[in-house]
Amino acid sequence: MSSSSTENIEVSSGGNISVEDSKRKVILVTGGSGLVGHGIRAVVERENKLDDETYIFLSSQDADLRDYQQTRALFEKYHPTHVIHLAAYVGGLYKNLAEPANFYNYNISINQNIVQLSHEFKVQKLVSCLSTCIFPDKTSYPIDETMIHNGPPHPSNFAYAYAKRMLDVQNKAYNVQYGCKFTSIIPTNVYGPHDNFHLEESHVIPGLIHRFFLAKQNGQDMTIWSV
Ligand SMILES: NC(=O)c1ccc[n+]([C@@H]2O[C@H](COP(=O)([O-])OP(=O)(O)OC[C@H]3O[C@@H](n4cnc5c(N)ncnc54)[C@H](OP(=O)(O)O)[C@@H]3O)[C@@H](O)[C@H]2O)c1
């Protein structure tokens, strides 16, 4: 779980950000307390961000992004010029099978709020995260971004997949109607420090790492499911 909002926020000027400063770049990173958010934060710190850039790394303690008013309050506080949207209700196979309604509703709400508010606050660029697991279950390889909507996703994570696919639809709709520069990237398996290593709720690679660790520690064999 995340740390407090104060620890998650880097604001060079301190406190609220003045909307008058037209040269500033305020980059709001939703999901900043997660695996990918920590990765971006490490790169920003290592590469020495530019003087006119302020990165703000958010967690769910700063606002529940499913809630429009809480999300709007964040935009009013920071007036972001750019948004990197990582926050999502995520989980492994078990969780996807058990909670499809939550996966659909939570992600649709989070994404709707971020996209709409990015439009309302004239964000110059919004980059959101999709996922390779949203591609059609039956497809040809190699896959590319033109193939996202070419058939149903795998039934195990259909609700998460359709919610994520709608982000691609929203990006296009806001571009056509308002000229917004909203786009998305599609990472494959991501793993590393700050990952979720929970034995039942993690993604495949951190789950395997944890099982290998336990098997080695206990001198036992381990079993891997295959389909
Ligand atoms: N990990 C992968 O292998 C992978 C692969 C492809 C795509 N992606 C995508 O990449 C993005 C980042 O993934 P990740 O692995 O870094 O996720 P993660 O480690 O599970 O982090 C999820 C982040 O979302 C935040 N969050 C969740 N619900 C929220 C809510 N209602 N309001 C505000 N914040 C909320 C969490 O905040 P708290 O820390 O406060 O809970 C956390 O910062 C996601 O969009 C995911 O779909 C990930």
PDBQT file of the ligand as one rigid body, heavy atoms in Angstrom, charges set to zero:
ROOT
HETATM    1  N1  LIG A 301       2.446  -4.641 -14.019  1.00  0.00    +0.000 N 
HETATM    2  C1  LIG A 301       2.313  -5.085 -15.254  1.00  0.00    +0.000 C 
HETATM    3  O1  LIG A 301       2.825  -6.154 -15.620  1.00  0.00    +0.000 OA
HETATM    4  C2  LIG A 301       1.549  -4.275 -16.284  1.00  0.00    +0.000 A 
HETATM    5  C3  LIG A 301       1.532  -4.752 -17.604  1.00  0.00    +0.000 A 
HETATM    6  C4  LIG A 301       0.830  -4.013 -18.551  1.00  0.00    +0.000 A 
HETATM    7  C5  LIG A 301       0.163  -2.841 -18.185  1.00  0.00    +0.000 A 
HETATM    8  N2  LIG A 301       0.188  -2.409 -16.902  1.00  0.00    +0.000 N 
HETATM    9  C6  LIG A 301      -0.530  -1.176 -16.588  1.00  0.00    +0.000 C 
HETATM   10  O2  LIG A 301       0.394  -0.247 -16.074  1.00  0.00    +0.000 OA
HETATM   11  C7  LIG A 301      -0.232   0.586 -15.114  1.00  0.00    +0.000 C 
HETATM   12  C8  LIG A 301       0.555   0.549 -13.811  1.00  0.00    +0.000 C 
HETATM   13  O3  LIG A 301       0.614  -0.810 -13.367  1.00  0.00    +0.000 OA
HETATM   14  P1  LIG A 301       1.393  -1.199 -12.037  1.00  0.00    +0.000 P 
HETATM   15  O4  LIG A 301       1.809  -2.621 -12.192  1.00  0.00    +0.000 OA
HETATM   16  O5  LIG A 301       2.394  -0.147 -11.693  1.00  0.00    +0.000 OA
HETATM   17  O6  LIG A 301       0.183  -1.173 -10.982  1.00  0.00    +0.000 OA
HETATM   18  P2  LIG A 301       0.275  -1.297  -9.382  1.00  0.00    +0.000 P 
HETATM   19  O7  LIG A 301       1.660  -1.524  -8.933  1.00  0.00    +0.000 OA
HETATM   20  O8  LIG A 301      -0.772  -2.288  -8.995  1.00  0.00    +0.000 OA
HETATM   21  O9  LIG A 301      -0.174   0.145  -8.916  1.00  0.00    +0.000 OA
HETATM   22  C9  LIG A 301      -1.492   0.571  -9.100  1.00  0.00    +0.000 C 
HETATM   23  C10 LIG A 301      -1.520   2.035  -8.767  1.00  0.00    +0.000 C 
HETATM   24  O10 LIG A 301      -2.857   2.525  -8.968  1.00  0.00    +0.000 OA
HETATM   25  C11 LIG A 301      -3.256   3.203  -7.775  1.00  0.00    +0.000 C 
HETATM   26  N3  LIG A 301      -4.710   3.097  -7.641  1.00  0.00    +0.000 N 
HETATM   27  C12 LIG A 301      -5.464   1.982  -7.720  1.00  0.00    +0.000 A 
HETATM   28  N4  LIG A 301      -6.759   2.273  -7.526  1.00  0.00    +0.000 NA
HETATM   29  C13 LIG A 301      -6.804   3.618  -7.319  1.00  0.00    +0.000 A 
HETATM   30  C14 LIG A 301      -7.858   4.522  -7.052  1.00  0.00    +0.000 A 
HETATM   31  N5  LIG A 301      -9.143   4.119  -6.968  1.00  0.00    +0.000 N 
HETATM   32  N6  LIG A 301      -7.552   5.829  -6.881  1.00  0.00    +0.000 NA
HETATM   33  C15 LIG A 301      -6.283   6.258  -6.958  1.00  0.00    +0.000 A 
HETATM   34  N7  LIG A 301      -5.236   5.460  -7.231  1.00  0.00    +0.000 NA
HETATM   35  C16 LIG A 301      -5.496   4.138  -7.397  1.00  0.00    +0.000 A 
HETATM   36  C17 LIG A 301      -2.520   2.508  -6.653  1.00  0.00    +0.000 C 
HETATM   37  O11 LIG A 301      -2.465   3.338  -5.499  1.00  0.00    +0.000 OA
HETATM   38  P3  LIG A 301      -2.116   2.697  -4.025  1.00  0.00    +0.000 P 
HETATM   39  O12 LIG A 301      -0.654   2.343  -4.063  1.00  0.00    +0.000 OA
HETATM   40  O13 LIG A 301      -2.414   3.786  -3.085  1.00  0.00    +0.000 OA
HETATM   41  O14 LIG A 301      -3.010   1.493  -3.864  1.00  0.00    +0.000 OA
HETATM   42  C18 LIG A 301      -1.147   2.322  -7.307  1.00  0.00    +0.000 C 
HETATM   43  O15 LIG A 301      -0.400   3.513  -7.254  1.00  0.00    +0.000 OA
HETATM   44  C19 LIG A 301      -1.683   0.065 -14.959  1.00  0.00    +0.000 C 
HETATM   45  O16 LIG A 301      -2.545   0.873 -15.696  1.00  0.00    +0.000 OA
HETATM   46  C20 LIG A 301      -1.613  -1.337 -15.528  1.00  0.00    +0.000 C 
HETATM   47  O17 LIG A 301      -2.838  -1.723 -16.083  1.00  0.00    +0.000 OA
HETATM   48  C21 LIG A 301       0.886  -3.095 -15.935  1.00  0.00    +0.000 A 
ENDROOT
TORSDOF 0
